[in-house]
Amino acid sequence: MEFKKGKIHDVLARPLTKYLDERGWLAELFRSDEVAEGVMPVMAYISMTQPGVARGPHEHVDQTDYFCFIGPSNFKIYLWDNRTDSPTSGIKQVIFAGQDVPMMVTVPPGVVHAYKNVGIDNGIVFNAPNRLFAGENKKQPVDEIRHEEVASSPFVLD
């Protein structure tokens, strides 16, 4: 399958506002009054990605990811709409976010996603998905379809 450039239905990207004062800055990552009920986080984690390193591509069957790219580096986020019933099926979307443009990005089930640290510093990413990793007490299969090592994968990072 060949993907065309465009915006993907159900992917939400919203700038994060930094509130600055003499101590530094603060940004609200999520508020229950701004998040749809089906996307409401049930857990949260942060990860550090080294410069030049990518995570993904992979997708989820049931999980929506709620990413916040806040720095101290910048990321290139890759999204492919792999949902056959989506009005934007076959669309590839690229978003730049991080230190220069703090951004929240929700990724619904069936949208293949990856991100790459394109800056020179280690980068921090916050994620608050709407499903528990490996289910309650980590006793369920992980909801992840990995595409990183599939030789003929159409989900290629540049």
C-alpha positions as CSV (number, residue, x, y, z in Angstrom):
1,M,0.0,0.0,0.0
2,E,1.2,3.5,-0.8
3,F,0.3,6.3,1.6
4,K,-0.5,9.9,0.5
5,K,0.3,13.0,2.5
6,G,-2.5,14.6,4.5
7,K,-4.2,15.0,7.9
8,I,-5.6,11.8,9.5
9,H,-9.2,11.6,10.8
10,D,-9.3,11.2,14.7
11,V,-5.7,12.3,15.2
12,L,-5.7,15.3,17.4
13,A,-2.6,17.6,17.6
14,R,-2.8,20.5,20.0
15,P,-0.1,23.0,21.0
16,L,0.8,22.9,24.7
17,T,0.9,26.3,26.3
18,K,3.9,27.1,28.4
19,Y,3.2,29.4,31.4
20,L,6.5,31.2,32.1
21,D,7.6,33.0,35.3
22,E,10.9,33.7,37.0
23,R,11.2,30.1,38.2
24,G,10.8,28.5,34.8
25,W,7.7,27.2,33.0
26,L,4.7,24.9,33.5
27,A,2.5,23.2,30.9
28,E,-0.8,21.4,31.5
29,L,-0.5,18.0,29.8
30,F,-4.1,17.0,30.0
31,R,-7.3,18.1,31.7
32,S,-10.4,15.9,32.0
33,D,-12.5,18.7,30.7
34,E,-10.5,18.7,27.4
35,V,-10.2,15.0,26.8
36,A,-13.0,12.8,25.2
37,E,-14.3,10.1,27.5
38,G,-13.0,7.3,25.3
39,V,-9.5,8.8,25.3
40,M,-9.3,9.5,29.1
41,P,-5.9,8.2,30.3
42,V,-5.7,5.2,32.7
43,M,-2.0,5.3,33.2
44,A,1.0,7.5,32.4
45,Y,4.7,7.1,31.7
46,I,7.6,9.1,30.4
47,S,10.4,7.9,28.1
48,M,13.7,9.3,27.1
49,T,14.9,8.9,23.5
50,Q,18.4,9.7,22.4
51,P,19.3,11.9,19.5
52,G,18.8,10.2,16.1
53,V,16.9,7.3,17.6
54,A,13.3,6.3,16.5
55,R,10.6,4.4,18.4
56,G,8.1,2.5,16.2
57,P,6.5,2.1,13.9
58,H,3.7,0.2,15.6
59,E,0.0,0.3,16.1
60,H,-2.6,-0.7,18.6
61,V,-5.9,-2.6,18.2
62,D,-7.7,-1.0,21.1
63,Q,-5.5,1.6,22.7
64,T,-5.4,5.3,22.1
65,D,-2.0,7.0,22.9
66,Y,-2.0,10.5,24.4
67,F,1.5,11.8,23.7
68,C,3.0,15.0,24.9
69,F,6.2,16.1,23.2
70,I,7.8,18.8,25.5
71,G,11.5,18.7,24.9
72,P,14.3,19.2,25.7
73,S,14.7,18.0,22.1
74,N,12.6,18.0,19.0
75,F,10.8,15.0,17.4
76,K,9.5,14.1,14.0
77,I,6.2,12.2,14.4
78,Y,5.1,9.8,11.7
79,L,1.5,8.6,11.4
80,W,-0.1,6.3,8.8
81,D,-3.9,5.7,8.7
82,N,-4.0,1.9,8.4
83,R,-7.8,1.7,9.2
84,T,-9.8,0.4,6.2
85,D,-13.0,2.0,7.5
86,S,-11.5,5.5,8.0
87,P,-12.3,8.4,5.7
88,T,-8.5,9.1,5.6
89,S,-7.4,5.5,5.1
90,G,-4.1,5.5,3.2
91,I,-3.0,8.9,4.5
92,K,0.4,9.6,6.0
93,Q,0.8,12.6,8.3
94,V,4.0,14.1,9.7
95,I,4.1,16.4,12.7
96,F,7.1,18.2,14.2
97,A,6.9,18.8,18.0
98,G,9.0,19.1,21.1
99,Q,11.2,21.9,22.6
100,D,10.4,24.4,19.8
101,V,6.7,23.5,19.5
102,P,5.4,21.7,22.6
103,M,2.5,19.5,21.4
104,M,-0.1,17.0,22.5
105,V,-0.9,14.3,19.9
106,T,-3.6,11.6,20.3
107,V,-3.2,8.5,18.2
108,P,-6.3,6.3,17.8
109,P,-6.2,2.5,17.3
110,G,-5.3,1.4,13.8
111,V,-3.1,4.4,13.2
112,V,0.5,3.2,12.8
113,H,2.9,5.6,14.5
114,A,6.5,6.3,15.2
115,Y,8.6,9.2,16.3
116,K,12.3,10.1,15.9
117,N,14.4,12.5,18.0
118,V,15.7,14.9,15.4
119,G,17.4,17.2,17.9
120,I,20.8,17.1,19.5
121,D,19.7,16.5,23.1
122,N,18.0,13.5,24.8
123,G,14.3,14.0,24.4
124,I,11.5,13.3,26.9
125,V,8.0,12.1,25.8
126,F,5.0,11.7,28.1
127,N,2.3,9.2,27.2
128,A,-1.0,8.7,29.0
129,P,-2.8,5.9,27.1
130,N,-6.4,5.0,27.7
131,R,-5.6,1.3,28.3
132,L,-3.3,-0.4,30.8
133,F,-0.1,-1.8,29.4
134,A,-0.6,-5.6,29.4
135,G,-4.0,-5.2,31.1
136,E,-4.9,-5.4,34.7
137,N,-1.9,-6.6,36.8
138,K,0.0,-7.0,33.5
139,K,-1.6,-10.3,32.8
140,Q,-3.0,-9.7,29.3
141,P,-1.4,-9.7,25.9
142,V,0.2,-6.4,25.0
143,D,-1.9,-4.5,22.5
144,E,0.8,-3.8,20.0
145,I,1.4,-4.7,16.4
146,R,5.1,-4.0,15.7
147,H,6.3,-3.1,12.2
148,E,9.9,-2.1,12.9
149,E,11.6,-5.3,11.6
150,V,9.2,-6.2,8.7
151,A,11.3,-6.0,5.6
152,S,8.4,-5.2,3.2
153,S,6.7,-2.7,5.6
154,P,5.2,0.4,4.0
155,F,5.8,2.3,7.2
156,V,9.2,3.7,6.5
157,L,10.8,6.6,8.3
158,D,13.0,9.0,6.4
